Amino acid sequence: MHDFAEPGSTKHAQEPSAHEHVVIDPVTRIEGHAKITLRLDDAGVVDDARFHVTEFRGFEDFCRGRPVFEMPSLTSRTCGICPVSHLLASAKAGDAILAVAIPPAAVAQRRLANLGQIIQSHSLSYFHLSAPDLLLGMDADPAVRNLFGLLAHAPELARRGIRLRKFGQEVIAAVTGERIHGSWIVPGGVAKSLSSDVCAAIAALVPEAKQAAADTIAEFTELISGFPREVETFGTFDSLFLGHCAADGRWEHYGGGLRVIDTSGNVVVDALDPARYREVIGEWGNADSYLKSPYWKSLATQDDPMPGMYRVGPLARLNLCERFGVPLADEALAGFRERAGGIARSSFYYHYARLIEVLACVELIERVLDDPVLVDTHVRASAGINARHAVGASEAPRGTLFHDYTVDDDGLITAVNMVIATGQNNLAMNRTVLQIAREFVHGADITEGALNRVEAGIRAFDPCLSCSTHAFGEMPMFVQITDSAGTVICEARRD
């Protein structure tokens, strides 16, 4: 039994008994809307800050009763930005329930699809959502600090981002059948083999994508020098870092085991089977947010999960791996570590890590395309229900994703637990909001630039709250400042 608490409970709770019920107040299906509350002490200094997610999706409930074979396609609808993540984690759980080793060609196709997804998702995050702040300035006029302002200010960079994202989507479509919500990744492997012509068409796009990624990294390394205060205050703290890693220390996104390190680079756990995640990870619920907060059990206390905070995603993956195993990305990784002084503690470096991963994924796609196994026609293993419980895990663009399924004798889902990357960063996002607020908010007079920096701190993690959050790079936000008695003394709203 895993640890969790429902919205409406402020304590660390066990699973509720059958007679208990969940009250959702307020009832909302609003994707991506967030609220940030700042609390000031008597001296006007920020005493506390909270990041609240106000949406409730319910995938874990309405998947019950569905056949395990439907789960990849069904759960890919969890997200329109990273559907491949759910396809992969779900299909891997299905593989384990069937108790099969999928064909090598299917592994290669799945890897190819995930590499394409990381490229398209990271490109969206950096070029469309974060670049307006980075190129136009955190204090720029919000009327122009958006995607349209970026198009006017740096049209070539904006077009480069569009082309990189299109390249990633073409790779996804080749393997899954669609750019969004494909259906060809299934339990047991994949549904179709790839042709040599399709592989050649993708390979023809690689040189431009590789150059675009390398150029963007070069520009960013010059750009970052203009943000020393943000680097120091945007989530710069000690934490654990968790992600997949290959047995030889290479960066991994599909296979391998879980590696966890601390901010000194010490390995806490290595080669951990993702199926054992419940042994080391608990889930915390709080009354002010519907987003669960996973934590590292051995460091947390019964009443406080924060000591067990860990980070996932591109920053974690670059911190815990030893190399990519491809030349351009390995060179960029060396520069990243030199600039960060070893392990990167600042969450501002998530942007930098994303760009390096884009370059690495392009290089790795080139390598996968050269493997003749990719076009082998044996792409699926067939079997019946051979296990009643399984966990599938892979690296989504935003971090490690777990799909935990229990089925009955007919393969119908009886229980689902989905541990999402954004949730695993929730404690770190709250710590980041507090750190930024203490640096930039002083008294009740909150400036638009300070408000934008609080938002940009959340955006650095690229949380997957909803499509509306990401429409034009502006997150609908409501910030309240209260005094030590809890009285609201100032409000700021961005719609």
C-alpha positions in Angstrom: 0.0 0.0 0.0 1.5 3.3 -1.0 1.3 6.5 1.0 -1.0 9.3 -0.1 -3.4 11.9 1.1 -6.5 13.3 -0.7 -7.2 17.0 -1.3 -8.8 18.3 1.8 -6.4 16.6 4.2 -3.2 18.3 5.5 -1.7 15.3 7.1 0.2 12.3 5.7 -2.5 9.7 5.5 -2.9 6.1 4.7 -5.4 4.9 2.1 -9.0 5.8 3.1 -11.4 3.2 4.2 -14.3 2.2 2.0 -16.9 4.4 3.8 -14.9 7.6 3.3 -15.4 9.9 0.3 -13.5 12.6 -1.5 -14.9 16.2 -1.5 -13.5 18.3 -4.3 -13.9 22.0 -3.3 -13.8 23.8 -5.5 -14.9 21.5 -8.3 -12.8 22.4 -11.3 -11.6 20.9 -14.5 -9.6 24.0 -15.5 -6.3 22.8 -17.0 -3.2 24.7 -16.0 -4.6 27.3 -13.8 -2.3 27.9 -10.8 -2.4 30.0 -7.7 0.5 31.3 -5.7 0.2 32.5 -2.2 2.8 34.6 -0.5 2.8 35.2 3.3 4.6 38.1 4.8 5.7 38.4 8.4 5.3 41.6 10.6 8.4 43.1 9.0 7.1 42.7 5.5 9.5 39.9 4.7 8.2 36.8 2.8 7.7 34.1 5.4 6.2 31.4 3.2 5.0 30.8 -0.3 2.9 28.1 -1.9 2.3 26.9 -5.4 -1.3 25.5 -5.8 -2.5 23.4 -8.7 -6.3 23.6 -9.0 -7.2 21.0 -11.6 -8.4 17.5 -11.0 -8.1 14.9 -13.9 -9.0 11.6 -12.4 -7.2 9.3 -14.9 -6.3 6.8 -12.2 -10.0 6.3 -11.5 -11.6 6.2 -14.9 -9.0 3.7 -16.3 -10.3 1.0 -13.9 -12.2 -1.7 -15.8 -10.4 -1.1 -19.1 -8.4 -3.9 -20.7 -4.6 -3.6 -20.2 -4.2 -3.7 -24.0 -6.1 -0.4 -24.3 -4.1 1.5 -21.7 -1.3 2.9 -23.9 -3.7 4.6 -26.3 -6.0 5.6 -23.4 -3.4 7.1 -21.1 -1.6 8.9 -24.0 -4.6 11.3 -23.8 -3.3 12.4 -20.4 -1.2 14.9 -22.2 -1.1 16.4 -25.7 2.5 17.6 -25.3 4.1 14.4 -24.2 1.7 11.5 -25.2 4.6 9.3 -26.1 5.7 9.2 -22.5 2.5 7.6 -21.4 2.5 5.3 -24.4 5.9 4.0 -23.4 5.4 3.7 -19.7 2.0 2.1 -20.2 3.2 -0.3 -22.9 6.2 -1.3 -20.7 3.8 -2.1 -17.9 1.8 -4.2 -20.4 4.9 -6.0 -21.5 5.5 -7.0 -17.9 1.9 -8.2 -17.4 2.3 -10.3 -20.5 5.8 -11.4 -19.2 7.4 -11.0 -22.6 10.7 -9.7 -23.9 9.8 -7.5 -26.8 11.6 -7.8 -30.2 14.8 -5.7 -30.7 13.1 -3.8 -33.6 10.3 -2.8 -31.3 12.8 -1.5 -28.7 14.6 0.5 -31.4 11.3 2.0 -32.6 10.2 2.9 -29.1 13.6 4.6 -28.4 13.3 6.5 -31.6 9.8 7.8 -30.7 11.0 8.9 -27.3 14.0 10.7 -28.6 11.7 12.6 -31.0 9.3 13.5 -28.2 12.1 14.9 -26.1 13.1 17.1 -29.0 9.6 18.4 -29.7 8.7 19.0 -26.1 12.0 20.7 -25.1 11.8 22.8 -28.2 8.3 24.0 -27.2 9.4 24.7 -23.7 12.6 26.7 -24.6 11.7 28.6 -27.8 8.0 29.3 -27.2 7.6 29.5 -23.4 10.9 30.6 -21.9 12.8 32.4 -24.7 10.6 35.6 -24.4 11.8 36.0 -20.8 15.4 35.2 -21.7 15.7 37.3 -24.8 13.4 40.1 -24.1 14.0 40.4 -20.4 12.2 39.5 -17.2 11.1 43.1 -16.8 10.1 43.7 -20.4 6.6 45.0 -21.2 4.3 42.0 -20.9 2.5 43.2 -24.1 5.6 42.2 -26.1 7.1 39.6 -23.7 5.5 36.7 -25.4 5.8 34.5 -28.5 4.7 37.3 -30.9 7.2 39.7 -29.4 9.9 37.0 -29.8 8.9 36.6 -33.5 9.4 40.3 -34.0 12.6 40.5 -32.0 14.4 37.3 -33.1 12.6 35.8 -36.1 15.3 33.4 -37.0 15.5 31.9 -33.5 11.7 31.5 -33.4 11.7 29.8 -36.8 14.5 27.5 -35.6 12.4 26.4 -32.7 9.5 25.7 -35.0 11.7 23.6 -37.3 13.3 21.6 -34.4 9.8 20.8 -33.0 8.6 19.8 -36.4 11.6 17.4 -36.7 10.7 15.8 -33.4 7.1 15.4 -34.5 8.0 13.8 -37.8 10.0 11.2 -35.8 7.0 10.5 -33.5 4.6 10.2 -36.4 6.9 7.7 -38.2 6.7 5.3 -35.2 3.3 6.0 -33.6 1.2 6.8 -36.6 0.4 10.3 -35.5 2.2 13.4 -34.3 -0.1 13.5 -31.3 -1.9 10.5 -29.6 -0.4 7.8 -31.8 -1.6 4.2 -31.3 1.2 2.0 -32.7 3.1 1.5 -29.4 1.4 -1.5 -27.7 2.0 -4.1 -25.0 4.4 -6.6 -26.5 6.1 -4.2 -28.9 4.9 -2.0 -31.7 2.1 -2.5 -34.2 4.0 -1.9 -37.5 7.5 -2.2 -38.9 9.4 0.8 -40.3 10.4 1.0 -43.9 13.8 1.9 -45.2 12.3 4.9 -47.0 10.8 6.3 -43.8 14.2 6.0 -42.1 15.9 7.7 -45.0 13.4 10.6 -44.9 14.1 11.2 -41.2 17.9 10.8 -41.7 17.8 13.6 -44.3 16.5 16.0 -41.7 19.2 15.2 -39.1 21.9 17.6 -40.3 19.7 20.7 -40.1 18.4 19.7 -36.7 21.8 19.0 -35.3 23.1 22.4 -36.4 20.0 24.2 -35.0 20.5 22.6 -31.6 24.2 23.3 -31.5 23.6 27.0 -32.5 21.0 27.4 -29.8 23.4 26.1 -27.1 26.1 28.5 -28.2 23.7 31.4 -28.0 22.4 30.3 -24.6 25.8 30.1 -23.1 26.3 33.8 -23.9 22.8 34.7 -22.9 23.0 33.2 -19.4 25.7 35.6 -18.3 23.0 38.3 -18.2 21.0 36.5 -15.5 23.4 36.0 -12.5 20.8 36.9 -9.9 18.3 34.5 -11.4 20.9 31.7 -11.5 21.5 32.2 -7.8 17.9 32.4 -6.7 15.8 30.3 -9.1 15.7 27.2 -7.1 19.3 27.0 -6.0 19.4 24.5 -3.1 20.4 21.0 -2.1 18.2 18.1 -3.1 18.4 14.6 -4.5 18.3 14.0 -8.2 16.5 10.9 -9.7 16.4 9.4 -13.1 17.2 6.4 -15.3 20.8 5.7 -16.0 22.5 3.0 -18.1 24.6 0.4 -16.3 27.8 2.0 -17.7 26.8 5.5 -16.6 25.5 6.7 -19.9 22.5 9.0 -20.1 19.3 6.9 -20.5 15.7 7.6 -21.4 14.0 4.3 -22.0 15.8 1.4 -20.2 18.4 1.0 -17.4 17.8 1.3 -13.7 17.1 4.3 -11.4 20.0 6.2 -10.1 19.7 8.8 -7.3 22.5 11.2 -6.3 22.8 14.1 -3.9 24.2 17.6 -4.7 27.7 16.5 -3.9 27.5 13.8 -6.6 27.4 10.9 -4.1 25.3 8.0 -5.4 22.5 7.3 -3.0 21.0 4.4 -5.0 22.1 2.9 -8.3 20.6 0.4 -10.8 17.3 0.3 -8.8 14.5 -1.6 -10.6 11.8 1.0 -11.3 9.2 -1.7 -10.3 10.5 -1.2 -6.7 9.7 2.5 -6.6 7.1 2.2 -3.8 9.9 1.0 -1.5 11.7 4.3 -1.7 9.1 6.9 -2.9 6.1 8.0 -0.9 3.3 10.4 -2.1 2.2 13.4 0.0 -1.1 15.2 -0.4 -1.9 18.7 0.8 -5.2 20.5 1.1 -4.2 23.5 -1.1 -3.3 21.6 -4.2 -4.5 18.6 -6.3 -0.9 17.8 -7.3 0.6 15.1 -5.3 4.2 15.5 -3.9 6.3 12.4 -4.1 9.3 12.3 -1.8 12.3 10.1 -0.9 11.0 8.1 2.1 14.3 7.6 4.0 14.8 11.3 4.4 11.3 12.5 5.1 9.6 12.6 8.4 6.1 11.5 9.2 4.9 15.1 9.3 7.2 16.8 6.7 8.1 15.4 3.3 10.4 18.4 2.4 13.6 16.7 3.6 12.9 14.0 1.1 12.7 16.5 -1.8 14.2 15.3 -5.1 14.3 16.7 -8.6 13.7 14.9 -11.9 13.9 15.9 -15.6 16.7 17.2 -17.7 18.6 18.8 -14.9 18.5 15.6 -12.9 19.5 13.4 -15.9 22.5 15.6 -16.7 23.6 15.6 -13.1 23.4 11.9 -12.6 24.8 10.6 -15.9 28.5 10.3 -16.7 28.2 10.9 -20.4 25.8 10.8 -23.4 28.1 8.7 -25.6 27.8 11.0 -28.6 30.4 13.6 -29.4 28.7 17.0 -29.6 26.5 16.4 -26.6 29.4 15.1 -24.5 31.3 18.3 -25.3 28.3 20.4 -24.4 27.9 18.4 -21.1 31.5 19.1 -20.2 30.8 22.8 -20.7 27.6 22.6 -18.6 29.4 21.1 -15.7 32.2 23.6 -15.9 29.8 26.5 -15.8 27.7 24.9 -13.0 30.8 24.0 -10.9 30.0 20.3 -11.0 26.5 19.3 -10.0 24.1 22.0 -11.1 22.0 23.1 -8.1 20.2 25.9 -9.7 16.8 25.1 -11.3 17.6 28.0 -13.8 19.9 25.4 -15.5 16.9 23.3 -16.5 16.8 25.5 -19.7 20.5 24.7 -20.4 20.0 21.0 -19.8 17.0 20.9 -22.1 19.0 22.3 -25.0 21.8 19.8 -24.4 19.3 17.0 -24.4 17.9 18.2 -27.7 21.3 18.0 -29.3 22.0 14.6 -27.7 18.6 13.2 -29.0 19.4 14.4 -32.5 22.8 12.6 -32.4 21.2 9.5 -30.9 18.5 9.4 -33.6 21.2 9.4 -36.2 22.7 6.4 -34.5 19.4 4.5 -34.2 18.7 5.1 -37.9 22.0 3.5 -38.8 21.0 0.3 -36.9 19.6 -2.3 -39.4 17.5 -3.9 -36.6 15.2 -0.8 -36.9 13.6 -2.1 -40.1 13.3 -5.7 -39.0 9.7 -6.9 -39.5 9.4 -8.9 -36.3 8.1 -6.1 -34.0 5.6 -7.7 -31.5 5.6 -10.6 -29.0 2.2 -12.2 -28.3 1.1 -13.7 -25.0 -1.8 -13.7 -22.5 -2.1 -12.4 -19.0 0.8 -13.9 -17.1 1.1 -11.4 -14.2 -1.4 -9.5 -12.1 0.8 -6.5 -11.3 3.4 -4.6 -13.1 5.2 -1.2 -13.3 6.3 0.5 -16.5 8.7 3.4 -16.3 10.6 5.7 -18.7 11.9 9.2 -19.0 9.4 11.8 -20.1 10.7 15.2 -21.2 9.9 16.5 -17.7 11.3 13.5 -15.8 10.7 10.0 -14.7 7.3 8.6 -15.3 5.8 5.5 -13.5 2.7 3.6 -14.6 1.7 1.0 -12.0 -1.1 -1.4 -13.0 -3.0 -4.2 -11.3 -5.2 -6.4 -13.4 -7.6 -9.3 -12.9 -7.5 -12.7 -14.6 -9.0 -11.3 -17.7 -6.5 -8.4 -18.0 -9.0 -5.8 -16.8 -7.5 -2.9 -14.8 -8.4 -3.0 -11.1 -6.0 -0.4 -9.8 -3.8 2.3 -11.4 -1.1 4.6 -9.9 0.5 7.1 -12.2 3.5 9.0 -10.7 4.0 12.0 -13.0 7.3 13.9 -13.4 5.7 17.3 -12.6 4.5 15.9 -9.3 7.9 14.6 -8.4 9.2 18.2 -8.8 6.3 19.7 -6.8 8.3 20.1 -3.5 11.2 21.6 -5.4 8.8 24.0 -7.3 7.4 25.2 -3.9 10.9 25.7 -2.6 11.7 27.6 -5.7 8.7 29.9 -5.4 9.7 30.7 -1.8 13.3 31.4 -2.8 12.4 33.7 -5.6 9.7 35.6 -3.6 12.2 36.2 -0.8 14.6 37.7 -3.3 12.3 39.8 -5.4 9.2 40.6 -3.3 9.6 43.2 -0.5 6.5 44.4 1.3 3.0 44.8 -0.3 4.2 46.6 -3.4 4.7 43.8 -5.8 6.0 44.7 -9.3 5.1 43.0 -12.5 8.7 42.0 -13.0 8.7 40.3 -9.6 5.5 38.5 -10.4 6.9 37.4 -13.7 10.1 36.0 -12.0 7.9 33.9 -9.7 6.2 32.5 -12.7 9.4 32.0 -14.6 10.7 30.0 -11.7 7.9 27.6 -12.2 8.3 27.6 -15.9 11.9 26.5 -15.5 10.6 23.1 -14.5 8.3 23.1 -17.5 5.4 21.7 -15.4 2.8 19.9 -17.5 -0.4 21.5 -16.0 -2.3 22.1 -19.2 -2.3 23.4 -22.8 -3.9 26.7 -21.7 -0.9 27.4 -19.4 1.4 27.2 -22.4 -0.7 29.0 -25.0 1.3 32.1 -25.3 3.9 31.7 -22.6 1.8 33.4 -19.9 0.4 31.3 -17.0 -2.9 32.5 -15.5 -1.9 33.3 -12.0 -3.4 34.8 -8.8 -1.0 36.0 -6.2 -2.0 36.9 -2.6 0.2 38.6 0.0 -1.0 38.2 3.6 0.4 39.5 6.8 1.4 37.3 9.7 -2.2 37.2 10.9 -3.4 35.8 7.5 -5.1 39.0 6.4 -4.9 39.7 2.7 -3.1 43.0 2.1 -2.4 42.8 -1.6 -3.5 40.8 -4.6 -2.2 40.6 -8.1 -3.9 38.7 -10.9 -2.8 37.6 -14.4 -5.6 36.2 -16.6 
